[in-house]
């Protein structure tokens, strides 16, 4: 039974606040446990051709996201961070407790994102703090649906102007993304997926390769860029500016109000503290989605 964790950084308790964030330096579970959990997820999505993951951290924002996904002709799949309670699931959406077999104190969507090849043929995903115009949803839906197995789509992040030429800092960002089973499997087999510290991936081939990877940025998505550059991975680069219009983020927000417990932020509370959902929806031309009956 293989442990998928760096031996020198094994967390001491299942209550470690970073366990649910998707970090190869922290994760202390086995591949067998992952496969068992993924079988539950696979059964829940049986027959679903176009699943789109919406991660619940705030009931009102998650409800609008589900409606946008339904508008685009995809099936909302609702996961959640346990700190914010179970979500209200819209008609036609599917609820999956991805954390059920693990019991982490907080839950980020990187857990299922890393193992898409184990439970579905393709999976779309976006940030919990992202809303889009209907035309942007059309663009994303068409792009995601056109992906061939082995391909994926994501937003490129070069880390701002100061890192434009720092190629080891560049990554793909899961602000909005879609991956196929073939791409997900290739990433896992080559040891470079969505999780942080991909240098500690159990499929990193050698100590020499680990040393090479340690020179790269540690955060989520750097492994995806590495997969593209070193292993020929096929990534469709999305129009980031078009998508970022509706990103309700702390980035560049000088007076952003934060709710944090040590290293774990409380995004659900921060959305309400910093952004008006009605105002954001109106700005993006989707205010009608706040009506309970919109799109069923």
C-alpha positions as CSV (number, residue, x, y, z in Angstrom):
1,X,0.0,0.0,0.0
2,X,1.7,3.2,-1.2
3,X,1.7,6.3,0.9
4,X,1.4,9.4,-1.3
5,X,3.2,11.9,0.9
6,X,6.7,13.2,1.4
7,X,8.1,11.3,4.4
8,X,9.9,14.3,5.9
9,X,6.7,16.4,6.0
10,X,4.0,14.0,7.1
11,X,1.3,15.8,9.1
12,X,0.8,14.6,12.6
13,X,-3.0,14.7,12.6
14,X,-6.0,14.5,10.4
15,X,-6.9,17.9,11.8
16,X,-4.0,19.6,10.1
17,X,-5.6,22.7,8.5
18,X,-3.6,22.2,5.3
19,X,-4.6,18.6,4.6
20,X,-7.6,19.4,2.5
21,X,-5.9,22.0,0.3
22,X,-4.1,19.6,-2.2
23,X,-0.5,19.6,-1.2
24,X,1.9,16.7,-1.8
25,X,4.0,17.9,1.2
26,X,1.0,17.4,3.5
27,X,-1.1,14.6,2.2
28,X,-0.9,11.4,4.4
29,X,-3.3,9.0,2.7
30,X,-2.8,6.0,0.4
31,X,-3.5,5.5,-3.3
32,X,-5.9,2.7,-2.3
33,X,-8.0,5.2,-0.3
34,X,-8.0,7.6,-3.2
35,X,-9.2,4.9,-5.6
36,X,-11.9,3.8,-3.1
37,X,-13.2,7.4,-2.8
38,X,-13.0,7.9,-6.6
39,X,-15.2,4.9,-7.1
40,X,-17.9,6.7,-5.1
41,X,-17.5,9.8,-7.3
42,X,-17.6,7.7,-10.5
43,X,-20.9,6.1,-9.5
44,X,-22.4,9.5,-8.7
45,X,-21.5,10.8,-12.2
46,X,-22.5,7.7,-14.1
47,X,-24.1,8.8,-17.3
48,X,-23.2,12.4,-16.9
49,X,-21.4,13.6,-20.1
50,X,-20.6,17.2,-19.2
51,X,-20.0,17.6,-15.4
52,X,-18.9,21.1,-14.2
53,X,-17.7,21.3,-10.6
54,X,-19.0,24.2,-8.5
55,X,-17.3,24.4,-5.1
56,X,-19.7,25.6,-2.3
57,X,-18.3,28.2,0.1
58,X,-21.3,30.5,0.0
59,X,-24.9,29.4,-0.6
60,X,-26.0,32.5,-2.7
61,X,-22.9,32.6,-4.9
62,X,-22.9,28.8,-5.4
63,X,-26.6,28.9,-6.5
64,X,-25.8,31.5,-9.2
65,X,-22.9,29.4,-10.4
66,X,-25.1,26.3,-10.7
67,X,-27.6,28.3,-12.7
68,X,-24.8,29.5,-15.1
69,X,-23.6,26.0,-15.6
70,X,-27.1,24.8,-16.4
71,X,-27.5,27.7,-18.8
72,X,-24.4,26.5,-20.6
73,X,-25.8,23.0,-21.0
74,X,-23.6,21.3,-18.5
75,X,-24.5,19.5,-15.3
76,X,-23.5,21.3,-12.1
77,X,-21.6,19.0,-9.7
78,X,-21.5,20.5,-6.2
79,X,-18.7,19.9,-3.8
80,X,-18.2,21.9,-0.6
81,X,-15.9,23.1,2.1
82,X,-17.2,21.6,5.3
83,X,-16.5,24.9,7.2
84,X,-19.5,26.4,5.3
85,X,-22.0,23.6,5.7
86,X,-23.6,21.5,3.0
87,X,-24.8,23.4,-0.1
88,X,-28.3,24.0,-1.4
89,X,-28.3,21.9,-4.6
90,X,-30.3,23.3,-7.6
91,X,-32.7,21.1,-9.5
92,X,-30.7,19.0,-12.0
93,X,-27.4,19.4,-10.1
94,X,-25.5,16.5,-8.5
95,X,-24.1,16.7,-4.9
96,X,-20.9,14.8,-4.1
97,X,-19.2,14.9,-0.7
98,X,-15.6,14.5,-2.0
99,X,-14.3,14.7,1.6
100,X,-16.6,12.0,3.0
101,X,-13.9,9.3,3.3
102,X,-11.2,11.7,4.5
103,X,-12.8,14.0,7.0
104,X,-10.5,16.9,6.5
105,X,-11.3,20.0,8.5
106,X,-11.5,22.1,5.4
107,X,-11.9,21.1,1.8
108,X,-10.6,22.6,-1.4
109,X,-11.5,21.3,-4.9
110,X,-8.0,20.2,-5.7
111,X,-8.6,16.8,-4.3
112,X,-10.9,15.7,-7.1
113,X,-9.1,17.8,-9.7
114,X,-5.9,15.8,-9.3
115,X,-7.7,12.5,-10.0
116,X,-10.2,13.3,-12.7
117,X,-9.1,10.2,-14.7
118,X,-10.4,7.9,-12.0
119,X,-14.0,9.0,-12.1
120,X,-15.1,10.9,-15.3
121,X,-14.1,11.4,-18.9
122,X,-13.9,15.2,-18.5
123,X,-14.5,17.7,-15.8
124,X,-14.9,21.5,-16.0
125,X,-14.2,23.6,-12.9
126,X,-14.0,27.3,-11.9
127,X,-13.2,29.3,-8.8
128,X,-16.0,29.7,-6.2
129,X,-15.6,33.5,-6.5
130,X,-16.1,33.7,-10.3
131,X,-19.2,34.7,-12.1
132,X,-19.5,35.2,-15.9
133,X,-21.5,36.9,-18.6
134,X,-23.7,34.5,-20.6
135,X,-21.6,35.1,-23.6
136,X,-18.5,34.1,-21.6
137,X,-20.3,30.9,-20.5
138,X,-21.0,30.2,-24.2
139,X,-17.3,30.6,-25.0
140,X,-16.3,28.3,-22.1
141,X,-18.8,25.7,-22.9
142,X,-17.9,25.5,-26.6
143,X,-14.2,25.4,-25.8
144,X,-14.5,22.8,-23.1
145,X,-16.8,20.6,-25.2
146,X,-14.4,20.7,-28.2
147,X,-11.5,19.3,-26.2
148,X,-10.3,15.9,-27.3
149,X,-9.2,13.3,-24.8
150,X,-5.7,14.1,-23.7
151,X,-6.3,17.8,-23.9
152,X,-7.2,20.4,-21.3
153,X,-8.0,24.1,-21.1
154,X,-6.9,26.7,-18.5
155,X,-6.0,30.3,-17.9
156,X,-2.3,31.2,-18.2
157,X,-0.7,33.0,-15.2
158,X,2.8,34.5,-15.6
159,X,2.8,36.1,-12.1
160,X,2.5,39.7,-13.2
161,X,5.0,41.9,-15.0
162,X,7.9,41.2,-12.6
163,X,7.8,37.5,-13.5
164,X,7.3,37.8,-17.2
165,X,10.7,36.3,-17.9
166,X,10.9,34.1,-14.8
167,X,9.6,31.0,-16.6
168,X,9.9,28.8,-13.5
169,X,7.2,31.0,-12.0
170,X,4.7,30.6,-14.8
171,X,1.7,28.3,-14.2
172,X,-1.7,27.4,-15.4
173,X,-4.5,28.8,-13.3
174,X,-7.7,27.0,-12.5
175,X,-9.8,30.2,-12.4
176,X,-11.7,28.3,-15.1
177,X,-10.5,25.1,-16.5
178,X,-11.6,21.8,-18.1
179,X,-9.6,18.6,-18.2
180,X,-10.1,15.3,-19.9
181,X,-9.3,11.8,-18.5
182,X,-6.4,11.4,-20.8
183,X,-4.8,14.6,-19.8
184,X,-5.4,13.9,-16.1
185,X,-3.9,10.4,-16.4
186,X,-0.8,11.7,-18.2
187,X,-0.3,14.3,-15.6
188,X,-0.5,11.8,-12.7
189,X,1.7,9.3,-14.4
190,X,4.3,12.0,-15.0
191,X,3.9,13.3,-11.5
192,X,2.8,16.8,-12.3
193,X,-0.8,17.8,-11.7
194,X,-2.8,20.5,-9.9
195,X,-1.5,20.1,-6.4
196,X,1.1,22.2,-4.6
197,X,4.7,21.1,-4.4
198,X,4.6,18.8,-7.4
199,X,8.3,18.1,-6.7
200,X,7.0,15.8,-4.0
201,X,4.6,13.9,-6.2
202,X,4.8,10.1,-5.7
203,X,5.5,9.6,-9.4
204,X,8.4,12.0,-9.6
205,X,10.9,9.7,-11.3
206,X,14.1,10.4,-9.3
207,X,15.9,12.5,-6.8
208,X,17.6,14.3,-9.7
209,X,14.2,15.1,-11.2
210,X,12.9,16.2,-7.7
211,X,15.8,18.6,-7.5
212,X,15.0,20.0,-10.9
213,X,11.3,20.6,-9.9
214,X,12.3,22.2,-6.6
215,X,13.5,25.2,-8.6
216,X,10.0,25.9,-9.8
217,X,7.1,27.8,-8.1
218,X,5.5,25.7,-5.4
219,X,1.8,26.7,-5.9
220,X,-1.1,25.0,-7.6
221,X,-0.9,24.7,-11.3
222,X,2.8,24.9,-11.7
223,X,2.9,21.2,-12.3
224,X,0.4,21.6,-15.2
225,X,2.8,24.1,-16.9
226,X,5.7,21.7,-16.3
227,X,3.6,18.9,-17.8
228,X,3.1,21.0,-21.0
229,X,6.7,22.1,-21.3
230,X,8.6,18.9,-20.3
231,X,6.2,16.2,-21.4
232,X,4.4,17.7,-24.3
233,X,1.0,18.2,-22.6
234,X,-1.7,19.8,-24.7
235,X,-3.3,22.8,-23.1
236,X,-5.7,25.2,-24.7
237,X,-5.0,28.7,-23.3
238,X,-8.2,30.5,-22.4
239,X,-8.9,34.2,-22.8
240,X,-8.0,35.2,-19.2
241,X,-9.1,38.9,-19.5
242,X,-12.5,37.9,-20.7
243,X,-12.9,35.5,-17.8
244,X,-11.3,37.6,-15.0
245,X,-13.9,40.3,-15.5
246,X,-16.2,38.5,-13.1
247,X,-13.5,37.3,-10.7
248,X,-14.4,38.6,-7.2
249,X,-11.0,38.2,-5.7
250,X,-8.6,39.9,-3.2
251,X,-6.0,40.4,-6.0
252,X,-5.5,44.1,-6.5
253,X,-8.2,45.0,-3.9
254,X,-6.4,47.4,-1.5
255,X,-9.1,47.4,1.2
256,X,-10.0,43.7,1.0
257,X,-11.5,42.4,4.3
258,X,-10.0,39.1,5.2
259,X,-11.2,36.3,7.5
260,X,-8.4,33.9,8.2
261,X,-7.4,31.2,10.7
262,X,-3.6,31.0,10.6
263,X,-3.0,29.8,7.0
264,X,-6.6,29.0,6.0
265,X,-8.8,31.7,4.5
266,X,-12.6,31.9,4.8
267,X,-13.6,32.7,1.3
268,X,-17.3,32.3,1.9
269,X,-17.3,35.1,4.4
270,X,-15.0,37.2,2.4
271,X,-17.3,37.2,-0.6
272,X,-20.1,38.8,1.4
273,X,-17.8,41.2,3.2
274,X,-16.2,42.6,0.0
275,X,-18.6,42.1,-2.9
276,X,-22.3,42.7,-3.5
277,X,-23.8,39.7,-5.3
278,X,-26.7,41.7,-6.7
279,X,-24.2,44.4,-7.8
280,X,-21.8,41.9,-9.4
281,X,-24.7,40.1,-11.1
282,X,-26.1,43.4,-12.5
283,X,-22.6,44.4,-13.8
284,X,-22.3,41.1,-15.7
285,X,-25.9,41.2,-17.1
286,X,-27.0,38.2,-15.1
287,X,-29.2,39.8,-12.4
288,X,-32.1,37.7,-13.5
289,X,-30.3,34.6,-12.1
290,X,-30.9,35.8,-8.6
291,X,-34.6,35.0,-9.1
292,X,-35.3,31.6,-7.7
293,X,-37.0,30.3,-10.9
294,X,-34.2,31.2,-13.3
295,X,-33.2,28.2,-15.4
296,X,-35.2,25.9,-13.2
